[in-house]
Amino acid sequence: MDYGVQFTSSRKFLTISPIVLYILASFYTKYDPTHFFINTCSLLTVLLPKLPQFHGVRVFGINKY
């Protein structure tokens, strides 16, 4: 995406939108521990691959070829 250039406007949008959804989901579930844990796991699953340190890294060999 964006030829590997970090922190473009589209990457910023795709990083901020899951965070906003996470905050809204946590608020509307009244910070229930079960939902909070599930939301945190899903947020980390979405955000970690977007970090610059993971550019070009293949987790568990997925999409290796």
Z-matrix of the N, CA and C atoms (Angstrom, degrees):
N
C 1 1.440
C 2 1.523 1 108.82
N 3 1.289 2 117.08 1 131.40
C 4 1.464 3 124.08 2 -179.37
C 5 1.518 4 111.91 3 55.43
N 6 1.329 5 116.82 4 30.18
C 7 1.468 6 123.60 5 176.92
C 8 1.518 7 112.71 6 56.75
N 9 1.319 8 117.29 7 31.89
C 10 1.461 9 121.74 8 176.39
C 11 1.521 10 114.91 9 81.85
N 12 1.325 11 117.91 10 2.28
C 13 1.463 12 120.97 11 178.78
C 14 1.527 13 108.43 12 -73.51
N 15 1.320 14 115.75 13 130.31
C 16 1.459 15 120.86 14 -177.10
C 17 1.522 16 111.37 15 -88.06
N 18 1.325 17 115.98 16 151.48
C 19 1.461 18 125.10 17 171.97
C 20 1.525 19 113.75 18 60.91
N 21 1.335 20 116.29 19 40.98
C 22 1.459 21 119.64 20 171.44
C 23 1.532 22 107.81 21 -83.25
N 24 1.313 23 116.64 22 172.39
C 25 1.463 24 119.29 23 -176.76
C 26 1.525 25 111.82 24 -64.57
N 27 1.310 26 117.66 25 -36.88
C 28 1.471 27 118.86 26 179.43
C 29 1.526 28 111.40 27 -69.45
N 30 1.323 29 118.04 28 -37.59
C 31 1.467 30 120.52 29 177.02
C 32 1.526 31 110.93 30 -67.63
N 33 1.305 32 116.98 31 -38.30
C 34 1.465 33 119.58 32 177.61
C 35 1.524 34 110.67 33 -63.59
N 36 1.333 35 116.38 34 -42.50
C 37 1.461 36 120.00 35 178.87
C 38 1.524 37 111.16 36 -62.87
N 39 1.340 38 116.99 37 -43.68
C 40 1.459 39 121.01 38 -178.82
C 41 1.528 40 112.25 39 -73.05
N 42 1.314 41 117.85 40 -11.92
C 43 1.461 42 121.36 41 173.96
C 44 1.524 43 110.67 42 -91.34
N 45 1.327 44 116.66 43 -38.90
C 46 1.461 45 120.41 44 -175.79
C 47 1.525 46 112.15 45 -76.90
N 48 1.323 47 117.72 46 -35.06
C 49 1.465 48 119.25 47 -176.38
C 50 1.535 49 113.23 48 -62.47
N 51 1.346 50 121.89 49 -42.14
C 52 1.473 51 118.71 50 175.65
C 53 1.529 52 113.14 51 -65.77
N 54 1.320 53 116.55 52 -31.21
C 55 1.470 54 119.66 53 178.94
C 56 1.526 55 109.96 54 -67.45
N 57 1.328 56 117.14 55 -42.34
C 58 1.466 57 120.76 56 178.23
C 59 1.521 58 110.11 57 -64.02
N 60 1.341 59 117.35 58 -43.30
C 61 1.461 60 120.22 59 177.57
C 62 1.522 61 111.44 60 -63.04
N 63 1.324 62 117.43 61 -36.83
C 64 1.464 63 121.94 62 178.01
C 65 1.524 64 111.08 63 -63.36
N 66 1.317 65 116.19 64 -45.03
C 67 1.473 66 120.62 65 179.48
C 68 1.526 67 110.33 66 -63.95
N 69 1.345 68 116.58 67 -44.54
C 70 1.462 69 119.78 68 179.02
C 71 1.526 70 111.95 69 -64.31
N 72 1.323 71 117.05 70 -42.91
C 73 1.468 72 119.91 71 -179.97
C 74 1.520 73 110.69 72 -65.37
N 75 1.316 74 117.36 73 -38.98
C 76 1.463 75 120.34 74 178.79
C 77 1.525 76 110.72 75 -65.96
N 78 1.315 77 116.39 76 -40.12
C 79 1.456 78 120.39 77 -179.73
C 80 1.522 79 111.66 78 -65.70
N 81 1.346 80 116.35 79 -46.61
C 82 1.461 81 119.52 80 -175.74
C 83 1.525 82 113.86 81 -74.84
N 84 1.330 83 118.08 82 -18.19
C 85 1.469 84 119.74 83 173.66
C 86 1.518 85 110.74 84 -93.50
N 87 1.325 86 116.08 85 7.47
C 88 1.466 87 123.22 86 177.84
C 89 1.525 88 112.53 87 56.41
N 90 1.345 89 114.77 88 37.05
C 91 1.471 90 123.10 89 175.50
C 92 1.526 91 112.26 90 55.46
N 93 1.337 92 115.85 91 37.19
C 94 1.462 93 121.58 92 174.76
C 95 1.536 94 108.16 93 -60.59
N 96 1.344 95 118.24 94 130.25
C 97 1.470 96 120.19 95 -174.77
C 98 1.531 97 114.60 96 -56.83
N 99 1.319 98 117.80 97 -38.27
C 100 1.468 99 119.97 98 -179.81
C 101 1.522 100 111.10 99 -66.49
N 102 1.315 101 116.42 100 -49.63
C 103 1.468 102 120.22 101 179.09
C 104 1.524 103 110.96 102 -66.14
N 105 1.322 104 116.57 103 -36.68
C 106 1.455 105 120.43 104 -179.97
C 107 1.529 106 110.36 105 -62.63
N 108 1.324 107 117.39 106 -42.40
C 109 1.461 108 121.50 107 179.18
C 110 1.526 109 110.89 108 -65.09
N 111 1.331 110 117.08 109 -44.68
C 112 1.467 111 120.94 110 179.89
C 113 1.526 112 110.36 111 -64.48
N 114 1.323 113 117.06 112 -42.88
C 115 1.473 114 120.52 113 179.17
C 116 1.527 115 111.33 114 -65.18
N 117 1.331 116 117.13 115 -38.65
C 118 1.466 117 120.03 116 179.37
C 119 1.517 118 110.97 117 -66.20
N 120 1.321 119 116.96 118 -42.58
C 121 1.473 120 120.22 119 177.96
C 122 1.523 121 111.20 120 -62.18
N 123 1.318 122 116.57 121 -43.21
C 124 1.463 123 119.16 122 -179.80
C 125 1.532 124 111.22 123 -68.56
N 126 1.323 125 117.56 124 -36.04
C 127 1.459 126 120.01 125 177.56
C 128 1.528 127 110.70 126 -64.08
N 129 1.323 128 117.08 127 -44.77
C 130 1.459 129 120.21 128 179.02
C 131 1.525 130 111.52 129 -65.25
N 132 1.320 131 116.77 130 -35.71
C 133 1.461 132 120.77 131 177.70
C 134 1.525 133 111.56 132 -63.81
N 135 1.313 134 116.02 133 -33.44
C 136 1.463 135 120.40 134 -179.09
C 137 1.530 136 111.59 135 -84.00
N 138 1.335 137 117.36 136 -38.08
C 139 1.462 138 119.74 137 -172.58
C 140 1.525 139 115.09 138 -85.85
N 141 1.311 140 118.21 139 -34.47
C 142 1.463 141 119.33 140 -176.87
C 143 1.531 142 113.96 141 -58.29
N 144 1.330 143 119.78 142 -42.79
C 145 1.470 144 118.23 143 178.45
C 146 1.523 145 114.12 144 -65.21
N 147 1.320 146 117.72 145 -17.63
C 148 1.461 147 120.50 146 -178.94
C 149 1.532 148 112.99 147 -83.08
N 150 1.316 149 117.46 148 -9.78
C 151 1.463 150 120.42 149 -178.96
C 152 1.529 151 110.83 150 -68.73
N 153 1.329 152 117.26 151 147.32
C 154 1.469 153 120.19 152 -179.76
C 155 1.528 154 113.13 153 -60.68
N 156 1.318 155 118.42 154 -28.07
C 157 1.458 156 121.48 155 -179.17
C 158 1.526 157 112.03 156 -67.41
N 159 1.324 158 117.66 157 -21.81
C 160 1.455 159 122.00 158 -178.14
C 161 1.525 160 113.05 159 -99.16
N 162 1.326 161 118.41 160 10.16
C 163 1.455 162 120.84 161 -179.91
C 164 1.534 163 109.25 162 -66.95
N 165 1.312 164 116.10 163 119.11
C 166 1.455 165 121.79 164 179.17
C 167 1.515 166 114.47 165 83.31
N 168 1.323 167 118.77 166 0.78
C 169 1.461 168 122.35 167 179.94
C 170 1.523 169 108.61 168 -86.49
N 171 1.313 170 116.23 169 134.10
C 172 1.463 171 121.69 170 177.81
C 173 1.520 172 108.83 171 -105.62
N 174 1.319 173 116.54 172 119.00
C 175 1.455 174 121.77 173 -179.34
C 176 1.522 175 108.63 174 -85.24
N 177 1.305 176 117.36 175 127.72
C 178 1.460 177 124.52 176 178.95
C 179 1.521 178 112.49 177 57.65
N 180 1.333 179 118.09 178 22.40
C 181 1.457 180 120.92 179 177.78
C 182 1.520 181 114.58 180 75.04
N 183 1.327 182 118.25 181 11.76
C 184 1.462 183 121.37 182 179.60
C 185 1.520 184 108.81 183 -70.00
N 186 1.326 185 116.89 184 136.67
C 187 1.478 186 124.27 185 -178.25
C 188 1.521 187 111.66 186 59.14
N 189 1.302 188 116.49 187 38.56
C 190 1.460 189 120.88 188 -177.77
C 191 1.532 190 110.72 189 -72.36
N 192 1.323 191 116.61 190 -34.17
C 193 1.466 192 119.18 191 -175.48
C 194 1.484 193 111.23 192 -111.64
